[in-house]
Amino acid sequence: MPILPPYAQVVGGSLQAVGLVMGAYGLAQLLLRIPLGIWLDYLGSRKPFIFLGFILDGAASLGLIFSDSTAMLFLSVFIAGMAASMWVAFTVLFANYFPLRQAGRSMGLIFFGTRFSQAVTTYAGGAIAERWGWAGPFYAGAVLSLLGLLLTLRIPERRPEKSSSVSLKNFLLLGRNPKLLTVSALAILLQFAIASTTSGFTPIYAQRIGASKEELGILLFAFMGATMLASLLAGMYARRPQSERAVIFAGYLLVTGSLLPIPLVSRLGILYALQVVNGIGVGLVFPLLFGLAIQPVPVEQQGTAMGFFQSIYAIGMSLGPFISGVVGAHLGLPSVFILSGILCLLAAFISWKKIWLS
C-alpha cells in the first residue's frame, strides 16, 4: 500500500489517475460483497472463499508487476479488491469461533492479527521498493499469496450446512435494520477518509515534503502499528453499549484531529505522529463497527449481514479516492485532508446520537 499510490502516479501521471486506480479496490468490494455474503449463508461454508481470495491476491500482484498503463493498474487493483471481498468469509468464520456476545472481542482480535501483518509488510514494502524498485513489493505479494494459500488448507471449519433463511425477502428485511444501517453509514465515512488519505494521498503528500520510498513504508507502518494496538484495546474494554458508543465517538475525533492539520505539516516527524493518532482512532472504531454489524442478526444470516455491511462501506473506499482525486486536482492536495477531516467529524456526531443497543 505505501508504494501503490505514487506508483500509480508514475504510471498514470496525475492525481485523478491515482484516485481512479485506488477507487477500483473499493469498487470491486462494493459490487461483490453483498452477493458473496448471501452465497456464504446459502452454502454454509467459508473456507473455499478464503482459498479463492489468496488466488485472486496472487493474480493481482502479478498484474501490478506488468502494468504499464492506468487501465492495467485499474484492472489489477480491481482484482485485489475481489480478493479483499473474501474478508467477509474471514470475519464470519472467525466470529463463529466465539459466542455472539463476544463479537466485539473477536473482531478486535482478528483486526489485531490483520494490522500486525500489515504493519510489518508495509514497512518491508517500502524497504523492498527502495532496494529493488517499484515492482519489488508486488513480487513479495505474490509469494505471500502462495503461502496464504497453503495455510488455508489447515483452517478448521465445521461441516457446512446450507441455510434455509436465504431469500430476497429476508435480505431486504435485513437491509432495513436500523442498527445495521447506522454502523454501515459510519463505516462509509471512515473508509472514505482512510482510502482518500492514508491509503491514497498521504504518501503523495509525504513525497512532496521529502519522503523516500522506505520512509513511505515507515509512514504507513506508524498507522498500522497504532491501529493494531488500538484494535486489541477496543475489543477488550468496550463491553457495554455505552462504552462502545464512547469509544467509537472518541475514535472519530482522533481521526479528525489527525487529518485537519496535515496541510500545515512540513516535517516528516510530525506527519508520522499524526499517522499514529490516525491509527489509534481507526483501531478503536473499526472492530466495534464490525461487531455491531452482526449483533442484531441471527447466526444463519451473519454472512449476509457482514456482506451487506462490507459492501456498503466499500462505497467509501471506492468514492473516497475518486472524489478526493478530483477535489485535489482542482483545489490542491491540502483540500483532500480537510474534506476527510470534516466527514470524520460528522461521523463522530452521528455515532454519539445514533448508536444504541438493547
C-alpha positions as CSV (number, residue, x, y, z in Angstrom):
1,M,0.0,0.0,0.0
2,P,2.7,2.7,0.7
3,I,4.0,2.1,-2.8
4,L,0.9,1.8,-4.9
5,P,-0.4,5.5,-4.9
6,P,3.0,7.0,-6.0
7,Y,3.5,4.1,-8.4
8,A,0.1,4.8,-9.9
9,Q,1.1,8.5,-10.3
10,V,4.3,7.4,-12.0
11,V,2.4,5.2,-14.5
12,G,-0.8,7.4,-14.9
13,G,0.8,10.9,-14.5
14,S,-2.0,12.7,-12.5
15,L,-3.8,12.8,-9.1
16,Q,-7.0,11.8,-11.0
17,A,-5.3,8.7,-12.3
18,V,-4.3,7.8,-8.7
19,G,-7.8,8.3,-7.5
20,L,-9.2,6.2,-10.3
21,V,-6.8,3.3,-9.6
22,M,-7.2,3.4,-5.9
23,G,-11.0,3.6,-6.3
24,A,-11.0,0.3,-8.2
25,Y,-10.2,-1.5,-4.9
26,G,-13.4,-0.3,-3.2
27,L,-15.5,-0.7,-6.4
28,A,-14.9,-4.4,-6.6
29,Q,-15.9,-4.8,-3.0
30,L,-19.0,-2.7,-3.5
31,L,-20.1,-5.0,-6.3
32,L,-19.2,-8.3,-4.8
33,R,-19.7,-8.3,-1.0
34,I,-23.5,-8.5,-0.8
35,P,-23.8,-11.4,-3.3
36,L,-20.9,-13.0,-1.6
37,G,-22.5,-12.7,1.8
38,I,-25.7,-14.3,0.5
39,W,-23.8,-17.1,-1.1
40,L,-21.9,-17.7,2.2
41,D,-25.1,-18.2,4.1
42,Y,-26.6,-20.4,1.4
43,L,-23.6,-22.8,1.3
44,G,-22.8,-22.5,5.0
45,S,-19.1,-22.8,4.2
46,R,-16.5,-20.0,4.4
47,K,-13.1,-21.8,3.8
48,P,-13.4,-22.1,0.0
49,F,-13.8,-18.4,-0.3
50,I,-10.7,-17.7,1.7
51,F,-8.8,-20.1,-0.6
52,L,-10.1,-18.2,-3.6
53,G,-9.1,-14.9,-2.0
54,F,-5.4,-15.9,-2.0
55,I,-5.6,-17.0,-5.6
56,L,-7.0,-13.6,-6.6
57,D,-4.5,-11.8,-4.5
58,G,-1.6,-13.6,-6.3
59,A,-3.2,-12.7,-9.6
60,A,-3.4,-9.0,-8.6
61,S,0.2,-8.9,-7.6
62,L,1.3,-10.4,-10.9
63,G,-0.9,-7.9,-12.7
64,L,0.7,-5.0,-10.9
65,I,4.2,-6.2,-11.8
66,F,3.4,-6.0,-15.5
67,S,1.1,-2.9,-15.5
68,D,2.2,-0.2,-17.9
69,S,-1.0,1.9,-18.1
70,T,-3.7,3.3,-15.9
71,A,-6.2,0.8,-17.4
72,M,-4.0,-2.2,-16.5
73,L,-3.4,-0.8,-13.0
74,F,-7.2,-0.3,-12.6
75,L,-7.8,-4.0,-13.6
76,S,-5.1,-5.3,-11.2
77,V,-6.3,-3.3,-8.3
78,F,-9.9,-4.3,-9.1
79,I,-8.8,-8.0,-8.8
80,A,-7.1,-7.1,-5.5
81,G,-10.5,-5.7,-4.4
82,M,-12.1,-9.0,-5.4
83,A,-9.6,-10.8,-3.2
84,A,-10.3,-8.4,-0.3
85,S,-14.1,-9.1,-0.7
86,M,-13.3,-12.6,0.8
87,W,-12.7,-10.7,4.1
88,V,-16.5,-11.3,4.5
89,A,-15.7,-15.0,4.8
90,F,-12.7,-14.4,7.1
91,T,-14.7,-12.3,9.6
92,V,-17.8,-14.5,9.8
93,L,-15.7,-17.7,10.1
94,F,-13.6,-16.2,12.9
95,A,-16.6,-14.7,14.7
96,N,-18.1,-18.1,14.8
97,Y,-15.3,-19.4,17.0
98,F,-16.7,-17.1,19.8
99,P,-20.1,-16.6,21.5
100,L,-22.2,-13.9,19.8
101,R,-21.9,-11.7,22.9
102,Q,-18.1,-11.5,22.3
103,A,-18.5,-10.3,18.7
104,G,-16.6,-7.1,19.5
105,R,-13.8,-9.0,21.2
106,S,-13.5,-11.4,18.2
107,M,-13.3,-8.6,15.8
108,G,-10.7,-6.8,17.9
109,L,-8.5,-10.0,17.8
110,I,-8.8,-10.5,14.1
111,F,-8.1,-6.8,13.4
112,F,-5.0,-7.1,15.7
113,G,-3.7,-10.0,13.6
114,T,-4.5,-8.3,10.4
115,R,-3.0,-4.9,11.3
116,F,0.1,-6.7,12.8
117,S,0.8,-8.3,9.4
118,Q,0.0,-5.1,7.5
119,A,2.3,-3.1,9.8
120,V,5.2,-5.4,9.2
121,T,4.6,-5.8,5.4
122,T,4.0,-2.1,4.7
123,Y,7.4,-1.2,6.3
124,A,9.0,-4.1,4.5
125,G,7.3,-3.0,1.2
126,G,8.9,0.4,1.4
127,A,12.3,-1.1,2.2
128,I,12.0,-3.6,-0.7
129,A,10.9,-0.8,-3.1
130,E,13.9,1.3,-2.0
131,R,16.3,-1.6,-2.8
132,W,14.7,-3.4,-5.8
133,G,12.4,-0.8,-7.4
134,W,8.7,-0.1,-7.6
135,A,7.8,-3.7,-8.6
136,G,9.6,-5.4,-5.7
137,P,6.7,-5.3,-3.3
138,F,4.4,-6.8,-5.9
139,Y,6.8,-9.8,-6.3
140,A,6.7,-10.2,-2.5
141,G,2.9,-10.0,-2.5
142,A,2.8,-12.9,-5.0
143,V,5.0,-15.0,-2.7
144,L,2.9,-14.2,0.4
145,S,-0.3,-15.1,-1.5
146,L,1.1,-18.6,-2.2
147,L,2.0,-19.0,1.5
148,G,-1.5,-17.9,2.5
149,L,-3.0,-20.4,0.0
150,L,-1.1,-23.2,1.7
151,L,-2.0,-22.1,5.2
152,T,-5.7,-22.0,4.2
153,L,-5.6,-25.8,3.9
154,R,-5.2,-26.0,7.7
155,I,-8.1,-23.8,8.7
156,P,-10.7,-25.7,10.9
157,E,-14.3,-25.3,10.0
158,R,-17.5,-27.1,11.0
159,R,-19.2,-29.3,8.4
160,P,-21.0,-26.9,6.0
161,E,-24.8,-26.6,6.4
162,K,-27.0,-24.8,3.9
163,S,-29.1,-22.0,5.3
164,S,-32.9,-22.2,4.7
165,S,-33.4,-18.5,5.5
166,V,-31.6,-17.1,2.5
167,S,-34.1,-15.2,0.3
168,L,-34.5,-11.9,-1.4
169,K,-37.3,-11.0,1.1
170,N,-35.0,-11.8,4.1
171,F,-32.2,-9.8,2.6
172,L,-34.4,-6.8,2.1
173,L,-35.6,-7.0,5.7
174,L,-32.0,-7.3,6.9
175,G,-31.1,-4.2,4.8
176,R,-33.7,-2.2,6.6
177,N,-32.3,-3.0,10.1
178,P,-31.7,0.5,11.6
179,K,-28.7,-0.6,13.7
180,L,-27.1,-2.2,10.6
181,L,-27.7,0.9,8.5
182,T,-26.3,3.2,11.2
183,V,-23.0,1.3,11.5
184,S,-22.8,0.9,7.7
185,A,-23.1,4.7,7.2
186,L,-20.5,5.3,9.9
187,A,-18.1,2.8,8.2
188,I,-18.7,4.6,4.8
189,L,-17.4,7.8,6.2
190,L,-14.4,6.2,7.9
191,Q,-13.4,4.2,4.8
192,F,-13.8,7.4,2.7
193,A,-11.2,9.0,4.9
194,I,-8.8,6.1,5.0
195,A,-8.9,5.4,1.3
196,S,-8.5,9.1,0.5
197,T,-5.7,9.8,2.9
198,T,-3.8,7.0,4.5
199,S,-4.1,4.6,1.6
200,G,-4.3,7.3,-1.1
201,F,-2.9,10.8,-0.9
202,T,-0.9,10.9,2.4
203,P,2.0,9.0,0.8
204,I,2.0,11.5,-2.1
205,Y,1.9,14.4,0.4
206,A,4.8,12.8,2.2
207,Q,6.8,12.6,-1.0
208,R,6.2,16.3,-1.6
209,I,7.9,17.1,1.8
210,G,10.8,14.8,1.0
211,A,9.9,11.2,1.9
212,S,11.9,8.4,0.3
213,K,10.3,5.0,-0.7
214,E,11.5,3.5,2.6
215,E,10.1,6.4,4.6
216,L,6.7,5.8,2.9
217,G,6.8,2.4,4.4
218,I,7.6,3.9,7.8
219,L,4.7,6.3,7.4
220,L,2.2,3.5,6.9
221,F,3.9,1.4,9.5
222,A,3.2,4.1,12.0
223,F,-0.5,4.0,11.1
224,M,-0.8,0.2,11.1
225,G,1.1,-0.3,14.3
226,A,-1.1,2.1,16.2
227,T,-4.2,0.6,14.6
228,M,-3.1,-2.9,15.6
229,L,-2.7,-2.0,19.3
230,A,-5.9,0.1,19.4
231,S,-7.9,-2.7,17.8
232,L,-6.9,-5.0,20.6
233,L,-7.8,-2.5,23.3
234,A,-11.2,-1.7,21.7
235,G,-12.3,-5.3,21.9
236,M,-11.0,-5.7,25.5
237,Y,-12.5,-2.6,27.0
238,A,-15.7,-1.8,25.1
239,R,-18.0,-4.4,26.7
240,R,-21.3,-2.4,27.2
241,P,-23.4,-0.3,24.7
242,Q,-22.5,3.0,26.4
243,S,-18.8,2.2,26.4
244,E,-18.9,1.1,22.8
245,R,-20.5,4.4,21.8
246,A,-18.0,6.4,23.8
247,V,-15.0,4.5,22.2
248,I,-16.4,5.0,18.7
249,F,-17.0,8.7,19.3
250,A,-13.5,9.2,20.7
251,G,-12.0,7.3,17.8
252,Y,-13.7,9.5,15.2
253,L,-12.5,12.6,17.0
254,L,-8.9,11.3,16.9
255,V,-9.1,10.6,13.2
256,T,-10.5,14.1,12.6
257,G,-7.7,15.7,14.7
258,S,-5.1,13.7,12.7
259,L,-6.3,14.8,9.3
260,L,-7.1,18.5,9.5
261,P,-3.6,19.6,10.5
262,I,-1.8,17.7,7.6
263,P,-1.8,20.7,5.2
264,L,0.3,22.7,7.7
265,V,2.9,19.9,8.1
266,S,6.3,20.4,6.6
267,R,8.3,17.8,8.6
268,L,8.1,14.0,8.3
269,G,8.4,13.5,12.0
270,I,5.2,15.4,12.6
271,L,3.4,13.5,9.8
272,Y,4.5,10.2,11.5
273,A,3.0,11.4,14.8
274,L,-0.3,12.3,13.1
275,Q,-0.4,8.9,11.4
276,V,-0.1,7.3,14.9
277,V,-3.1,9.3,16.1
278,N,-5.0,8.4,13.0
279,G,-4.2,4.7,13.5
280,I,-5.4,4.8,17.1
281,G,-8.7,6.4,16.1
282,V,-9.3,3.8,13.3
283,G,-8.3,1.0,15.5
284,L,-10.8,2.0,18.2
285,V,-13.7,2.4,15.7
286,F,-13.4,-0.4,13.1
287,P,-13.6,-3.6,15.2
288,L,-16.6,-2.3,17.2
289,L,-18.4,-1.4,14.0
290,F,-17.8,-4.9,12.7
291,G,-19.1,-6.4,15.9
292,L,-22.2,-4.2,15.9
293,A,-22.9,-5.2,12.3
294,I,-23.6,-8.8,13.1
295,Q,-25.0,-8.5,16.7
296,P,-28.6,-7.7,15.7
297,V,-29.0,-10.7,13.3
298,P,-29.3,-14.5,13.8
299,V,-26.2,-16.7,13.2
300,E,-27.5,-18.1,10.0
301,Q,-27.8,-14.6,8.5
302,Q,-24.4,-13.3,9.6
303,G,-22.8,-13.9,6.3
304,T,-25.4,-11.8,4.5
305,A,-25.3,-9.1,7.2
306,M,-21.5,-8.9,7.0
307,G,-21.6,-8.9,3.2
308,F,-24.2,-6.0,3.3
309,F,-22.1,-4.1,5.9
310,Q,-18.8,-4.5,4.0
311,S,-20.3,-3.8,0.6
312,I,-21.9,-0.6,1.9
313,Y,-18.7,0.7,3.5
314,A,-17.0,-0.1,0.2
315,I,-18.9,2.9,-1.2
316,G,-16.5,5.0,0.9
317,M,-13.5,3.0,-0.3
318,S,-14.5,3.5,-4.0
319,L,-15.8,7.1,-4.0
320,G,-13.3,8.4,-1.5
321,P,-10.2,8.3,-3.7
322,F,-12.1,9.2,-6.8
323,I,-13.8,12.3,-5.3
324,S,-10.6,13.3,-3.5
325,G,-8.6,13.0,-6.7
326,V,-11.0,15.3,-8.4
327,V,-11.1,17.7,-5.4
328,G,-7.3,17.6,-5.1
329,A,-6.8,18.3,-8.8
330,H,-9.0,21.4,-8.7
331,L,-8.4,22.8,-5.2
332,G,-5.0,21.4,-4.4
333,L,-3.8,18.4,-2.3
334,P,-4.5,20.0,1.1
335,S,-8.2,20.1,0.3
336,V,-8.2,16.3,0.4
337,F,-7.3,16.1,4.1
338,I,-9.7,18.9,5.0
339,L,-12.6,17.1,3.3
340,S,-11.9,13.8,5.0
341,G,-11.4,15.5,8.4
342,I,-14.8,17.2,8.2
343,L,-16.5,13.9,7.2
344,C,-15.0,12.2,10.2
345,L,-16.2,15.0,12.5
346,L,-19.7,14.4,11.1
347,A,-19.3,10.7,11.8
348,A,-18.4,11.5,15.4
349,F,-21.6,13.4,15.8
350,I,-23.7,10.6,14.2
351,S,-22.1,8.0,16.4
352,W,-22.9,9.8,19.6
353,K,-26.5,10.5,18.5
354,K,-27.4,7.2,16.7
355,I,-25.6,4.2,18.2
356,W,-27.8,2.3,20.6
357,L,-28.2,-1.3,21.5
358,S,-30.8,-3.1,23.5
